[in-house]
């Protein structure tokens, strides 16, 4: 990210938010090559995969990648857990 891009982003988002976004942007170098759960390969050049796969960057060192199937399965498990918790 060059200086012009950083300044434009800071102007639009504010300095603190732009720094957070820049940190997330640089974490894409650490993006894995496959889904964390099922090891399905991820093509970093595919726009379709970039739009459909889920990326979780929880801290500066860990970036996790999930395919749509595994992500939906995880969301279903969470939903069922919440329902059981509310009913029980």
OpenMM code with the backbone's topology and positions (N, CA, C; nanometers):
from openmm import Vec3, app, unit

residues = "UNK UNK UNK UNK UNK UNK UNK UNK UNK UNK UNK UNK UNK UNK UNK UNK UNK UNK UNK UNK UNK UNK UNK UNK UNK UNK UNK UNK UNK UNK UNK UNK UNK UNK UNK UNK UNK UNK UNK UNK UNK UNK UNK UNK UNK UNK UNK UNK UNK UNK UNK UNK UNK UNK UNK UNK UNK UNK UNK UNK UNK UNK UNK UNK UNK UNK UNK UNK UNK UNK UNK UNK UNK UNK UNK UNK UNK UNK UNK UNK UNK UNK UNK UNK UNK UNK UNK UNK".split()
positions = [
    Vec3(0.0847, -0.1162, 0.0000),
    Vec3(0.0000, 0.0000, 0.0000),
    Vec3(0.0899, 0.1234, 0.0000),
    Vec3(0.0735, 0.2084, -0.0985),
    Vec3(0.1606, 0.3260, -0.1073),
    Vec3(0.1046, 0.4426, -0.0260),
    Vec3(0.1813, 0.5496, -0.0208),
    Vec3(0.1460, 0.6647, 0.0625),
    Vec3(0.0134, 0.7283, 0.0197),
    Vec3(-0.0079, 0.7401, -0.1091),
    Vec3(-0.1307, 0.8015, -0.1597),
    Vec3(-0.2531, 0.7203, -0.1170),
    Vec3(-0.2432, 0.5877, -0.1259),
    Vec3(-0.3535, 0.5016, -0.0855),
    Vec3(-0.3788, 0.5109, 0.0647),
    Vec3(-0.2717, 0.5132, 0.1437),
    Vec3(-0.2851, 0.5246, 0.2896),
    Vec3(-0.3510, 0.6557, 0.3286),
    Vec3(-0.3102, 0.7656, 0.2665),
    Vec3(-0.3680, 0.8965, 0.2991),
    Vec3(-0.5152, 0.9034, 0.2605),
    Vec3(-0.5504, 0.8492, 0.1471),
    Vec3(-0.6904, 0.8488, 0.1047),
    Vec3(-0.7748, 0.7658, 0.2004),
    Vec3(-0.7200, 0.6519, 0.2433),
    Vec3(-0.7922, 0.5662, 0.3363),
    Vec3(-0.8066, 0.6344, 0.4724),
    Vec3(-0.7015, 0.7024, 0.5196),
    Vec3(-0.7076, 0.7734, 0.6469),
    Vec3(-0.8117, 0.8860, 0.6414),
    Vec3(-0.8179, 0.9535, 0.5292),
    Vec3(-0.9140, 1.0622, 0.5137),
    Vec3(-1.0570, 1.0085, 0.5180),
    Vec3(-1.0781, 0.8937, 0.4554),
    Vec3(-1.2120, 0.8373, 0.4478),
    Vec3(-1.2545, 0.7690, 0.5780),
    Vec3(-1.1662, 0.6922, 0.6392),
    Vec3(-1.2027, 0.6114, 0.7552),
    Vec3(-1.1601, 0.6697, 0.8891),
    Vec3(-1.0680, 0.7590, 0.8880),
    Vec3(-1.0095, 0.8060, 1.0125),
    Vec3(-0.8803, 0.7284, 1.0365),
    Vec3(-0.7877, 0.7867, 1.1093),
    Vec3(-0.6554, 0.7285, 1.1227),
    Vec3(-0.6570, 0.5925, 1.1926),
    Vec3(-0.7319, 0.5805, 1.3024),
    Vec3(-0.7328, 0.4551, 1.3782),
    Vec3(-0.7912, 0.3400, 1.2964),
    Vec3(-0.9036, 0.3635, 1.2320),
    Vec3(-0.9660, 0.2595, 1.1506),
    Vec3(-0.8811, 0.2238, 1.0290),
    Vec3(-0.8144, 0.3217, 0.9713),
    Vec3(-0.7315, 0.2933, 0.8546),
    Vec3(-0.6102, 0.2096, 0.8936),
    Vec3(-0.5567, 0.2304, 1.0132),
    Vec3(-0.4448, 0.1483, 1.0592),
    Vec3(-0.4889, 0.0042, 1.0807),
    Vec3(-0.6070, -0.0144, 1.1360),
    Vec3(-0.6598, -0.1494, 1.1560),
    Vec3(-0.6803, -0.2197, 1.0223),
    Vec3(-0.7357, -0.1466, 0.9261),
    Vec3(-0.7582, -0.2035, 0.7947),
    Vec3(-0.6260, -0.2372, 0.7258),
    Vec3(-0.5265, -0.1529, 0.7402),
    Vec3(-0.3953, -0.1789, 0.6807),
    Vec3(-0.3319, -0.3036, 0.7407),
    Vec3(-0.3476, -0.3229, 0.8716),
    Vec3(-0.2946, -0.4432, 0.9357),
    Vec3(-0.3615, -0.5680, 0.8794),
    Vec3(-0.4925, -0.5635, 0.8606),
    Vec3(-0.5651, -0.6771, 0.8026),
    Vec3(-0.5195, -0.7007, 0.6588),
    Vec3(-0.4967, -0.5932, 0.5857),
    Vec3(-0.4533, -0.6036, 0.4466),
    Vec3(-0.3196, -0.6774, 0.4361),
    Vec3(-0.2267, -0.6457, 0.5248),
    Vec3(-0.0955, -0.7100, 0.5205),
    Vec3(-0.0986, -0.8537, 0.5693),
    Vec3(-0.2046, -0.8952, 0.6355),
    Vec3(-0.2168, -1.0334, 0.6796),
    Vec3(-0.2505, -1.1271, 0.5643),
    Vec3(-0.2906, -1.0745, 0.4510),
    Vec3(-0.3220, -1.1602, 0.3377),
    Vec3(-0.1992, -1.2343, 0.2865),
    Vec3(-0.0803, -1.1879, 0.3202),
    Vec3(0.0404, -1.2628, 0.2858),
    Vec3(0.0464, -1.3937, 0.3615),
    Vec3(-0.0181, -1.3988, 0.4764),
    Vec3(-0.0178, -1.5184, 0.5602),
    Vec3(-0.1364, -1.6102, 0.5312),
    Vec3(-0.2134, -1.5800, 0.4288),
    Vec3(-0.3313, -1.6573, 0.3948),
    Vec3(-0.2925, -1.8001, 0.3577),
    Vec3(-0.3557, -1.8996, 0.4194),
    Vec3(-0.3235, -2.0392, 0.3889),
    Vec3(-0.3635, -2.0777, 0.2460),
    Vec3(-0.3177, -2.1942, 0.2034),
    Vec3(-0.3464, -2.2426, 0.0686),
    Vec3(-0.4648, -2.3375, 0.0630),
    Vec3(-0.5235, -2.3691, 0.1806),
    Vec3(-0.6335, -2.4648, 0.1848),
    Vec3(-0.7245, -2.4350, 0.3036),
    Vec3(-0.8434, -2.4924, 0.2989),
    Vec3(-0.9399, -2.4794, 0.4079),
    Vec3(-0.8811, -2.5425, 0.5339),
    Vec3(-0.8967, -2.4763, 0.6456),
    Vec3(-0.8427, -2.5253, 0.7716),
    Vec3(-0.9074, -2.6567, 0.8140),
    Vec3(-1.0337, -2.6763, 0.7809),
    Vec3(-1.1073, -2.7940, 0.8256),
    Vec3(-1.0932, -2.9141, 0.7321),
    Vec3(-1.1183, -2.8932, 0.6033),
    Vec3(-1.1228, -3.0074, 0.5107),
    Vec3(-1.0049, -3.0137, 0.4131),
    Vec3(-0.9151, -2.9174, 0.4187),
    Vec3(-0.7967, -2.9116, 0.3309),
    Vec3(-0.8286, -2.8969, 0.1826),
    Vec3(-0.9461, -2.8441, 0.1499),
    Vec3(-0.9775, -2.8156, 0.0100),
    Vec3(-0.8855, -2.7022, -0.0360),
    Vec3(-0.8208, -2.7170, -0.1509),
    Vec3(-0.7269, -2.6128, -0.1952),
    Vec3(-0.7964, -2.4811, -0.2281),
    Vec3(-0.7259, -2.3718, -0.2003),
    Vec3(-0.7751, -2.2371, -0.2252),
    Vec3(-0.6875, -2.1714, -0.3302),
    Vec3(-0.7494, -2.1244, -0.4380),
    Vec3(-0.6780, -2.0550, -0.5443),
    Vec3(-0.6816, -1.9056, -0.5154),
    Vec3(-0.5676, -1.8487, -0.4810),
    Vec3(-0.5606, -1.7076, -0.4426),
    Vec3(-0.5895, -1.6127, -0.5585),
    Vec3(-0.5882, -1.6638, -0.6805),
    Vec3(-0.6129, -1.5797, -0.7973),
    Vec3(-0.7590, -1.5841, -0.8425),
    Vec3(-0.8390, -1.6681, -0.7792),
    Vec3(-0.9783, -1.6843, -0.8177),
    Vec3(-1.0669, -1.5813, -0.7472),
    Vec3(-1.1358, -1.5001, -0.8251),
    Vec3(-1.2264, -1.4010, -0.7680),
    Vec3(-1.3467, -1.4689, -0.7034),
    Vec3(-1.3926, -1.5778, -0.7627),
    Vec3(-1.5071, -1.6504, -0.7081),
    Vec3(-1.4748, -1.7055, -0.5694),
    Vec3(-1.3579, -1.7631, -0.5528),
    Vec3(-1.3183, -1.8151, -0.4220),
    Vec3(-1.3001, -1.7017, -0.3217),
    Vec3(-1.2477, -1.5913, -0.3666),
    Vec3(-1.2278, -1.4770, -0.2771),
    Vec3(-1.3615, -1.4237, -0.2258),
    Vec3(-1.4647, -1.4336, -0.3068),
    Vec3(-1.5966, -1.3850, -0.2653),
    Vec3(-1.6720, -1.4842, -0.1779),
    Vec3(-1.6472, -1.6137, -0.1941),
    Vec3(-1.7294, -1.7130, -0.1255),
    Vec3(-1.6639, -1.7742, -0.0023),
    Vec3(-1.5336, -1.7766, 0.0041),
    Vec3(-1.4664, -1.8359, 0.1196),
    Vec3(-1.4617, -1.7354, 0.2346),
    Vec3(-1.4498, -1.7868, 0.3561),
    Vec3(-1.4474, -1.7020, 0.4757),
    Vec3(-1.3076, -1.6975, 0.5346),
    Vec3(-1.2635, -1.5768, 0.5677),
    Vec3(-1.1315, -1.5545, 0.6250),
    Vec3(-1.1500, -1.4985, 0.7649),
    Vec3(-1.0808, -1.5593, 0.8610),
    Vec3(-1.0878, -1.5127, 0.9992),
    Vec3(-0.9469, -1.4741, 1.0414),
    Vec3(-0.9287, -1.3468, 1.0716),
    Vec3(-0.8000, -1.2955, 1.1183),
    Vec3(-0.8212, -1.2447, 1.2602),
    Vec3(-0.7895, -1.3291, 1.3585),
    Vec3(-0.8204, -1.2930, 1.4964),
    Vec3(-0.7121, -1.2090, 1.5623),
    Vec3(-0.5883, -1.2300, 1.5249),
    Vec3(-0.4804, -1.1476, 1.5785),
    Vec3(-0.3768, -1.1263, 1.4691),
    Vec3(-0.2637, -1.0683, 1.5043),
    Vec3(-0.1639, -1.0336, 1.4023),
    Vec3(-0.0968, -1.1546, 1.3381),
    Vec3(-0.0977, -1.2700, 1.4056),
    Vec3(-0.0234, -1.3848, 1.3558),
    Vec3(-0.1088, -1.4952, 1.2956),
    Vec3(-0.2370, -1.5002, 1.3262),
    Vec3(-0.3164, -1.6123, 1.2771),
    Vec3(-0.4224, -1.5669, 1.1772),
    Vec3(-0.4225, -1.6340, 1.0636),
    Vec3(-0.5230, -1.6128, 0.9601),
    Vec3(-0.5777, -1.7501, 0.9259),
    Vec3(-0.7086, -1.7653, 0.9389),
    Vec3(-0.7716, -1.8944, 0.9121),
    Vec3(-0.8628, -1.8808, 0.7909),
    Vec3(-0.8685, -1.9877, 0.7134),
    Vec3(-0.9439, -1.9875, 0.5889),
    Vec3(-1.0410, -2.1050, 0.5894),
    Vec3(-1.1678, -2.0781, 0.5545),
    Vec3(-1.2699, -2.1822, 0.5542),
    Vec3(-1.3464, -2.1805, 0.4229),
    Vec3(-1.3693, -2.2992, 0.3656),
    Vec3(-1.4487, -2.3104, 0.2433),
    Vec3(-1.5956, -2.2877, 0.2790),
    Vec3(-1.6799, -2.2576, 0.1814),
    Vec3(-1.8211, -2.2303, 0.2104),
    Vec3(-1.8923, -2.3466, 0.2800),
    Vec3(-1.8606, -2.4687, 0.2416),
    Vec3(-1.9258, -2.5867, 0.3018),
    Vec3(-1.8921, -2.5960, 0.4505),
    Vec3(-1.7667, -2.5843, 0.4853),
    Vec3(-1.7250, -2.5927, 0.6256),
    Vec3(-1.7768, -2.4734, 0.7057),
    Vec3(-1.7784, -2.3549, 0.6451),
    Vec3(-1.8279, -2.2355, 0.7133),
    Vec3(-1.9771, -2.2493, 0.7446),
    Vec3(-2.0554, -2.2973, 0.6470),
    Vec3(-2.1986, -2.3172, 0.6696),
    Vec3(-2.2232, -2.4223, 0.7771),
    Vec3(-2.1433, -2.5294, 0.7757),
    Vec3(-2.1563, -2.6340, 0.8767),
    Vec3(-2.1285, -2.5768, 1.0164),
    Vec3(-2.0268, -2.4931, 1.0294),
    Vec3(-1.9938, -2.4323, 1.1578),
    Vec3(-2.1057, -2.3388, 1.2043),
    Vec3(-2.1618, -2.2616, 1.1125),
    Vec3(-2.2719, -2.1721, 1.1483),
    Vec3(-2.3956, -2.2509, 1.1933),
    Vec3(-2.4219, -2.3658, 1.1280),
    Vec3(-2.5335, -2.4511, 1.1686),
    Vec3(-2.5126, -2.5063, 1.3091),
    Vec3(-2.3909, -2.5484, 1.3391),
    Vec3(-2.3597, -2.6006, 1.4723),
    Vec3(-2.3804, -2.4924, 1.5781),
    Vec3(-2.3354, -2.3723, 1.5484),
    Vec3(-2.3524, -2.2612, 1.6425),
    Vec3(-2.5005, -2.2309, 1.6628),
    Vec3(-2.5786, -2.2307, 1.5558),
    Vec3(-2.7216, -2.2042, 1.5649),
    Vec3(-2.7917, -2.3104, 1.6495),
    Vec3(-2.7579, -2.4382, 1.6278),
    Vec3(-2.8178, -2.5461, 1.7064),
    Vec3(-2.7799, -2.5336, 1.8538),
    Vec3(-2.6570, -2.4973, 1.8804),
    Vec3(-2.6126, -2.4795, 2.0181),
    Vec3(-2.6908, -2.3680, 2.0863),
    Vec3(-2.7111, -2.2575, 2.0157),
    Vec3(-2.7874, -2.1458, 2.0726),
    Vec3(-2.9318, -2.1853, 2.1005),
    Vec3(-2.9916, -2.2625, 2.0085),
    Vec3(-3.1299, -2.3073, 2.0265),
    Vec3(-3.1421, -2.3999, 2.1471),
    Vec3(-3.0481, -2.4940, 2.1606),
    Vec3(-3.0494, -2.5854, 2.2751),
    Vec3(-3.0295, -2.5104, 2.4061),
    Vec3(-2.9433, -2.4113, 2.4024),
    Vec3(-2.9154, -2.3322, 2.5211),
    Vec3(-3.0382, -2.2520, 2.5645),
    Vec3(-3.1104, -2.1970, 2.4685),
    Vec3(-3.2306, -2.1195, 2.4991),
    Vec3(-3.3475, -2.2098, 2.5435),
    Vec3(-3.3544, -2.3316, 2.4905),
    Vec3(-3.4627, -2.4240, 2.5248),
    Vec3(-3.4349, -2.5014, 2.6532),
    Vec3(-3.3111, -2.5168, 2.6870),
    Vec3(-3.2755, -2.6025, 2.8005),
    Vec3(-3.2401, -2.5287, 2.9174),
] * unit.nanometer
topology = app.Topology()
chain = topology.addChain("A")
for resn in residues:
    res = topology.addResidue(resn, chain)
    for name in ("N", "CA", "C"):
        topology.addAtom(name, app.Element.getBySymbol(name[0]), res)
